Amino acid sequence: MTTSSESASGRGKGMPTYIALDISKSMQKHEDLLNETLAKIVKELYLNPRVAEFVHLSIVTFSTAPTVVVRMTELTRMKQMPVLRCHGGTRFGPLFELLRDRIDIDVPLLQDQGYRVVRPVVFLLTDGAPTDRPPSAWEEPHRALVDREWERHPRVISFGFGDAVESILRRMSTVQTYMADPALGDGTGALPEAMNGMLSSMVASVQARELRLPTEVAGYRVLSEDYVEQ
């Protein structure tokens, strides 16, 4: 049901949502599984207009360089999900720069369509440590992305498995960090559970019209619950 406040402002609330996927060489063994689980998320959103009306999804991949696989405005027009190929290193700095640039493009686009834009959300999924050179090169782009002085700074939620470094993911996250239990294996169980956690969060956020995160994701430990105010 549309509320009076939503009617007065046009189309109601919209939450720019970015899934940032590590497709570095270490993910090659999970390539088919990655494509299958990502296609599942896209299909679920496409078949649920109520979710898609609030969650405005963009898919970004990163390895040696980042790529916008699906722009926020293209999801409902997609006829087929692009096939992801894993290669290269795990550079986070260029990813954070790209995300900031895209947010500065996407937020005004949603506002022009009549949405009241909720703070953007980034779901970051990785199985490795940064290969940026020098090793600290990702830190400044990350600071710029989450700088609270920047009105559009997103909330960042991380999912790590495999060789992902817990201490680094804690620093990258601004809301919550999920680390996979090694018992899930090399990613065969960890990857789909992480994607299911992302999808569950998007669906749960629709009713509240703001970000709602799962308190539990099967096989993952929750490392932080430091919520960022809107």
C-alpha positions in Angstrom: 0.0 0.0 0.0 1.3 3.5 -0.9 1.5 5.9 2.1 0.4 9.5 1.9 4.1 10.6 2.2 5.0 8.4 -0.7 2.1 9.8 -2.8 3.2 13.3 -2.0 6.8 12.7 -3.1 6.1 10.7 -6.2 7.2 7.1 -6.3 8.2 6.6 -2.7 11.6 5.4 -1.4 14.3 3.8 -3.5 17.5 2.2 -2.2 20.5 2.1 -4.6 22.0 -1.3 -4.1 25.3 -2.5 -5.4 26.5 -6.1 -5.4 30.3 -6.0 -5.8 31.7 -9.4 -6.7 35.2 -10.6 -6.6 36.0 -12.3 -10.0 39.7 -12.6 -9.5 41.6 -15.8 -10.6 41.1 -17.4 -7.2 37.4 -17.5 -8.0 37.8 -19.5 -11.2 36.9 -22.8 -9.5 33.6 -21.2 -8.5 32.9 -19.6 -11.8 29.8 -21.7 -12.7 28.4 -21.5 -9.2 28.9 -17.7 -9.2 27.0 -17.3 -12.4 24.2 -19.6 -11.2 23.7 -17.9 -7.9 23.9 -14.4 -9.4 21.3 -15.3 -12.0 19.1 -16.6 -9.2 19.2 -13.2 -7.4 18.4 -11.3 -10.6 15.5 -13.6 -11.5 14.0 -13.3 -8.0 14.2 -9.5 -8.2 12.8 -9.5 -11.7 9.8 -11.7 -10.7 9.1 -9.6 -7.6 8.2 -6.1 -8.8 7.6 -5.0 -5.2 11.2 -5.7 -4.3 12.6 -4.2 -7.5 10.6 -1.0 -7.0 12.5 -0.4 -3.8 15.8 -2.2 -4.4 17.5 -0.6 -7.4 20.2 -3.1 -8.1 23.5 -2.6 -9.9 26.1 -5.4 -10.3 29.8 -4.6 -10.3 32.6 -7.1 -10.7 36.3 -6.5 -9.7 39.6 -8.2 -10.3 42.6 -6.3 -11.7 40.0 -3.7 -12.7 36.3 -3.1 -11.9 33.5 -3.4 -14.4 29.8 -2.4 -14.2 28.1 -5.6 -15.4 24.6 -4.3 -14.9 23.7 -0.6 -14.6 21.0 0.3 -12.1 18.6 1.4 -14.8 19.0 -1.7 -16.9 17.9 -4.6 -14.7 14.2 -4.7 -15.7 15.2 -4.5 -19.4 17.7 -7.5 -19.2 16.9 -10.4 -21.4 19.9 -12.5 -20.3 22.3 -12.2 -17.4 25.9 -11.6 -18.7 28.3 -14.5 -18.1 31.1 -13.7 -15.6 34.7 -14.9 -16.3 37.2 -15.0 -13.4 40.7 -13.7 -13.9 43.4 -11.3 -12.6 44.2 -10.0 -9.2 42.0 -8.6 -6.3 42.4 -4.8 -6.4 39.9 -3.0 -4.1 41.1 0.6 -4.7 39.7 0.9 -8.3 36.5 -0.8 -7.1 35.9 1.8 -4.4 36.6 4.6 -6.9 34.1 3.2 -9.4 31.5 2.8 -6.7 31.7 6.4 -5.7 31.5 7.5 -9.3 28.4 5.3 -9.9 26.6 6.5 -6.8 27.1 10.1 -8.0 25.4 9.1 -11.2 22.7 6.8 -9.9 21.3 8.8 -7.0 20.4 11.8 -9.2 18.8 9.5 -11.7 16.5 8.0 -9.1 15.7 11.4 -7.7 14.8 12.6 -11.2 12.4 9.7 -11.4 10.6 10.9 -8.2 12.2 8.6 -5.6 13.2 9.6 -2.2 16.6 8.0 -2.1 17.6 5.9 1.0 21.3 5.8 1.7 23.0 3.5 -0.9 24.1 0.0 0.1 27.1 -2.0 -1.1 27.3 -5.8 -0.6 30.9 -6.8 -1.1 31.8 -10.5 -1.7 35.4 -11.7 -1.8 37.4 -14.8 -1.3 40.8 -13.1 -1.2 43.2 -10.5 0.2 43.9 -7.2 -1.6 46.5 -7.3 -4.3 46.7 -3.5 -4.6 50.2 -2.1 -4.8 51.3 -0.7 -2.4 49.2 -2.9 -0.1 47.6 0.2 1.4 46.6 1.7 -1.9 42.9 0.7 -1.4 42.6 2.7 1.9 42.3 6.3 0.5 39.6 5.3 -2.2 37.8 3.5 0.6 37.9 6.5 2.9 36.5 8.7 0.1 33.7 6.2 -0.5 32.6 6.0 3.1 33.4 9.6 4.1 30.5 10.8 6.2 31.1 14.4 4.9 29.9 13.1 1.5 26.2 13.1 1.7 25.8 10.0 -0.5 28.2 7.8 1.4 27.0 4.2 1.2 26.7 1.5 3.9 29.1 -1.4 3.2 28.3 -5.0 4.2 31.0 -7.6 3.5 30.9 -11.3 3.0 34.3 -13.1 3.1 35.3 -16.7 2.6 38.4 -18.7 1.4 41.5 -16.5 1.8 39.6 -13.3 2.7 41.3 -11.5 5.6 39.0 -10.9 8.5 40.8 -7.8 9.8 40.7 -6.1 6.4 37.1 -6.9 5.8 36.2 -5.4 9.2 37.9 -2.2 8.1 36.1 -2.1 4.7 32.6 -2.7 6.3 30.7 0.1 7.8 27.7 -1.9 9.0 28.3 -5.6 9.2 30.8 -8.3 8.3 30.1 -11.9 7.7 33.0 -14.4 7.6 32.4 -18.0 6.4 33.0 -21.0 8.6 35.9 -22.9 7.0 33.7 -26.0 7.4 31.7 -24.8 4.4 34.7 -25.7 2.3 36.5 -23.7 -0.4 33.5 -21.8 -1.4 31.0 -24.4 -2.7 28.8 -23.8 0.3 30.0 -20.3 1.3 29.2 -18.6 -2.0 25.5 -19.5 -2.4 24.9 -18.9 1.3 26.4 -15.4 1.0 24.2 -14.7 -2.0 21.2 -16.0 -0.2 22.0 -13.6 2.7 22.1 -10.7 0.3 18.8 -11.6 -1.3 17.2 -12.1 2.1 18.4 -8.7 3.1 16.9 -7.1 0.0 13.5 -8.8 0.5 13.4 -7.9 4.2 14.3 -4.3 3.5 11.2 -3.8 1.3 8.7 -4.0 4.2 10.6 -1.6 6.4 11.6 0.6 3.5 15.1 0.8 4.8 18.1 -1.6 5.1 17.4 -4.8 7.1 20.2 -7.3 7.5 19.8 -10.9 8.5 21.0 -11.6 12.1 22.2 -15.0 10.9 23.5 -16.3 7.6 24.0 -20.1 7.5 27.7 -21.0 7.9 28.8 -17.4 8.6 29.9 -15.5 11.7 28.6 -12.0 12.2 31.6 -9.8 13.2 30.1 -6.4 13.7 26.8 -4.6 14.1 27.8 -1.0 13.9 24.8 0.6 12.1 25.3 3.9 10.2 22.5 6.4 10.8 20.7 7.7 7.7 
